[in-house]
Amino acid sequence: MAWGQTEHSPRSYVAHRTPEKPIIDGKLDDTYWQLAPWSEAFVDIEGDIRPKPAHLTRMKMMWDEDFFYIGVKLNEPHIWATYTQREAVIFHENDIEVFLDPNGDTHNYYEWEINALGTLWDLLLTKPYKDGGKPLNGWNINDFEYAVHVEGTLNDPSNIDDYWSVEMAIPWASLSYGVPKDGQQWRINFSRVQWQLEVADNSYQKVINPETGKAFPEDNWVWSPQGVINMHVPDRWGFVQFSTEEVGKGNVAFELRPDEQVKTWLRDYYHAQKAHFKENGAYALTPEILSIKNPHPQAAFEVTATRFKISLPSLEDSGRSWHIVEDGRVWKQ
């Protein structure tokens, strides 16, 4: 029996160990970067129901005992960026964004936004906005290294550019989770924000929708499709699996952990409880009340007027269970 109802297939990438730290210059031309495979091309945030992105975007990852390395290449005929102040809202212009949730509980996750000028916005999210989360803009990651390379010209409409690329080195010591073990999996996703541009007075500006008098909405091109126009749904991100196999020397397969299915079942109940509360002003006291296709027979409910906890047994650890509560946090104990 296939319990639950969610149909979502996150992308995955196996990050191999590099024996040598790359030069962080944004070029991604070091020996071991060239051995690391490119990801699939980014797609629209909603997936296949939307048109294919106009420009190719791909990423690659690797790691060593000190850093998690990320490289992104963004094909772009008109490279544009003007924001220079750190912690500016970078996505109001074209940018690349990285989202990382090391323990997969959907809380206390990281976000980095970088434009073609190399302006950075790094922040910590206590939990998704839909669950009452707040962005901690004052959080700055210690010892973070990054660089941008522009193949072409910046803010010059008189010619056609090739691409811009970003290289990041995220220190394990600044993430509080330690160096990942072989086979460990983290949730991660990437988003490229792309605005429609036109040239006026020899400079780029956003195209204005004559019906609204405002700029047309931006496009969001992502590595692993979210299915919704919202990057702050961490349970829909892709997976990175860390391998101690040296980059270029092996082809380690990604293997989804069985307990990820348990977390998906719990998420189905979470969404059903939220819908039930919105309609009835109270959470359902038992699983049978909820509109769940093929409800799991071992789902255990604890419900009060304003809170709930739903539990299911782990498929990997006998005697342990996974839990989800009303603010979306999921954990095992």
ROFILO-621784 format. One record per residue (C-alpha): x, y, z. Coordinates in steps of 0.25 Angstrom, whole numbers, padded with zeros to 4 digits. Layout:
REM ROFILO-621784
   east  north     up
      X      Y      Z
...
END
This chain:
REM ROFILO-621784
   east  north     up
   0000   0000   0000
   0005   0014  -0003
   0001   0022   0008
  -0001   0037   0007
  -0004   0046  -0005
   0008   0055  -0008
   0014   0054  -0022
   0027   0061  -0023
   0041   0057  -0028
   0052   0066  -0023
   0065   0065  -0031
   0078   0060  -0025
   0093   0062  -0026
   0105   0054  -0021
   0116   0064  -0016
   0129   0057  -0016
   0142   0060  -0008
   0152   0069  -0014
   0167   0067  -0009
   0170   0081  -0012
   0163   0094  -0009
   0160   0102  -0022
   0164   0116  -0023
   0152   0124  -0020
   0151   0134  -0032
   0138   0131  -0038
   0144   0124  -0050
   0141   0109  -0047
   0153   0105  -0056
   0162   0098  -0045
   0165   0083  -0048
   0155   0077  -0038
   0144   0087  -0042
   0146   0082  -0056
   0144   0067  -0051
   0131   0071  -0044
   0119   0068  -0052
   0109   0079  -0056
   0095   0078  -0050
   0083   0077  -0059
   0078   0091  -0065
   0070   0099  -0056
   0055   0099  -0059
   0044   0109  -0056
   0040   0109  -0041
   0026   0103  -0044
   0032   0091  -0052
   0028   0086  -0066
   0015   0094  -0066
   0023   0106  -0069
   0032   0110  -0081
   0046   0106  -0082
   0056   0117  -0076
   0061   0126  -0087
   0076   0124  -0082
   0084   0112  -0077
   0087   0111  -0062
   0095   0100  -0056
   0102   0097  -0043
   0112   0087  -0037
   0117   0084  -0023
   0129   0077  -0016
   0135   0078  -0002
   0146   0075   0007
   0149   0075   0022
   0148   0090   0023
   0138   0095   0013
   0125   0092   0005
   0128   0097  -0009
   0117   0102  -0019
   0119   0107  -0033
   0108   0113  -0042
   0109   0117  -0056
   0098   0126  -0062
   0098   0128  -0077
   0093   0143  -0079
   0094   0152  -0092
   0091   0164  -0083
   0098   0164  -0070
   0092   0174  -0060
   0094   0178  -0046
   0094   0191  -0038
   0092   0188  -0023
   0105   0189  -0016
   0101   0190  -0001
   0102   0177   0007
   0088   0172   0012
   0081   0179   0001
   0069   0172  -0004
   0077   0166  -0016
   0065   0159  -0022
   0059   0172  -0027
   0070   0170  -0038
   0076   0158  -0045
   0083   0149  -0035
   0086   0135  -0031
   0081   0129  -0018
   0085   0117  -0010
   0076   0111   0001
   0082   0100   0011
   0075   0092   0022
   0086   0083   0027
   0077   0074   0037
   0064   0075   0028
   0055   0079   0039
   0051   0091   0031
   0055   0101   0042
   0067   0110   0044
   0071   0109   0030
   0081   0117   0022
   0080   0126   0010
   0090   0133   0001
   0087   0143  -0010
   0098   0149  -0019
   0098   0158  -0031
   0107   0160  -0043
   0114   0171  -0035
   0117   0161  -0024
   0108   0168  -0014
   0104   0158  -0003
   0091   0156   0005
   0093   0145   0015
   0082   0142   0025
   0076   0131   0034
   0062   0127   0034
   0056   0122   0047
   0045   0115   0039
   0037   0117   0027
   0029   0130   0026
   0016   0122   0024
   0019   0116   0038
   0022   0130   0045
   0037   0130   0042
   0045   0142   0043
   0058   0145   0034
   0070   0148   0043
   0077   0159   0034
   0087   0162   0045
   0093   0148   0043
   0106   0148   0035
   0113   0135   0033
   0128   0135   0038
   0139   0131   0029
   0130   0130   0017
   0138   0132   0004
   0132   0135  -0010
   0135   0141  -0023
   0128   0145  -0036
   0134   0144  -0050
   0127   0152  -0062
   0130   0147  -0076
   0126   0159  -0083
   0123   0173  -0079
   0114   0178  -0067
   0103   0188  -0069
   0107   0191  -0084
   0095   0189  -0094
   0104   0192  -0106
   0109   0177  -0107
   0105   0163  -0104
   0111   0156  -0092
   0113   0141  -0090
   0111   0137  -0075
   0114   0140  -0061
   0118   0130  -0050
   0118   0129  -0035
   0128   0121  -0026
   0125   0119  -0011
   0133   0112   0000
   0124   0110   0012
   0131   0107   0025
   0126   0095   0032
   0130   0101   0045
   0121   0113   0043
   0108   0104   0041
   0109   0097   0054
   0106   0083   0048
   0120   0078   0046
   0126   0072   0034
   0116   0062   0028
   0118   0047   0028
   0119   0039   0016
   0105   0037   0010
   0099   0048   0018
   0088   0056   0011
   0084   0070   0013
   0073   0078   0007
   0078   0089  -0003
   0072   0097  -0015
   0076   0108  -0024
   0068   0120  -0030
   0072   0129  -0041
   0064   0142  -0041
   0062   0148  -0055
   0055   0161  -0058
   0050   0165  -0072
   0060   0177  -0077
   0060   0187  -0087
   0070   0198  -0091
   0067   0213  -0088
   0077   0224  -0088
   0088   0214  -0091
   0085   0206  -0078
   0077   0194  -0074
   0063   0196  -0067
   0052   0187  -0064
   0041   0185  -0074
   0028   0192  -0069
   0014   0185  -0071
   0006   0196  -0077
  -0007   0190  -0070
  -0001   0192  -0056
   0009   0202  -0057
   0019   0193  -0050
   0030   0184  -0055
   0026   0170  -0060
   0028   0159  -0049
   0042   0153  -0049
   0044   0139  -0054
   0049   0129  -0044
   0058   0118  -0050
   0062   0107  -0040
   0070   0094  -0039
   0059   0085  -0033
   0045   0090  -0036
   0037   0094  -0024
   0023   0093  -0031
   0019   0106  -0025
   0024   0120  -0026
   0031   0120  -0013
   0045   0116  -0010
   0042   0116   0005
   0036   0102   0005
   0049   0094   0009
   0042   0080   0009
   0041   0082  -0006
   0056   0085  -0008
   0066   0076  -0015
   0076   0067  -0008
   0091   0067  -0007
   0098   0054  -0003
   0112   0055   0002
   0122   0044  -0003
   0136   0042   0002
   0140   0037  -0012
   0149   0046  -0019
   0143   0055  -0029
   0146   0049  -0043
   0149   0035  -0038
   0136   0029  -0036
   0121   0030  -0039
   0114   0028  -0026
   0099   0027  -0027
   0089   0035  -0020
   0080   0026  -0010
   0068   0033  -0004
   0067   0029   0011
   0055   0021   0014
   0051   0031   0025
   0049   0042   0015
   0036   0035   0011
   0032   0036   0026
   0034   0051   0026
   0026   0052   0013
   0014   0045   0020
   0015   0054   0032
   0015   0066   0023
   0002   0061   0016
  -0004   0061   0030
   0002   0075   0033
  -0005   0081   0021
  -0018   0074   0024
  -0018   0079   0038
  -0015   0093   0033
  -0027   0092   0023
  -0036   0086   0034
  -0033   0098   0044
  -0035   0108   0033
  -0049   0102   0030
  -0053   0098   0044
  -0045   0107   0054
  -0040   0095   0060
  -0030   0084   0058
  -0035   0070   0055
  -0034   0061   0067
  -0032   0048   0059
  -0026   0044   0046
  -0040   0039   0041
  -0046   0053   0040
  -0035   0058   0030
  -0036   0057   0015
  -0024   0048   0013
  -0024   0038   0002
  -0019   0025   0008
  -0017   0029   0022
  -0005   0022   0029
  -0011   0013   0040
   0000   0016   0050
  -0002   0031   0050
  -0003   0036   0065
  -0009   0049   0068
  -0007   0059   0080
  -0016   0071   0078
  -0020   0083   0087
  -0028   0095   0083
  -0016   0102   0077
  -0005   0091   0075
  -0003   0077   0069
   0007   0067   0068
   0006   0055   0058
   0016   0043   0059
   0020   0031   0050
   0030   0020   0053
   0043   0021   0046
   0046   0011   0035
   0061   0012   0038
   0062   0012   0053
   0053   0002   0061
   0047   0008   0073
   0049   0022   0068
   0038   0031   0062
   0037   0043   0054
   0029   0055   0058
   0023   0068   0052
   0016   0079   0059
   0008   0091   0055
   0019   0100   0051
   0024   0090   0041
   0037   0085   0049
   0040   0070   0047
   0049   0062   0055
   0052   0048   0060
   0054   0043   0074
END
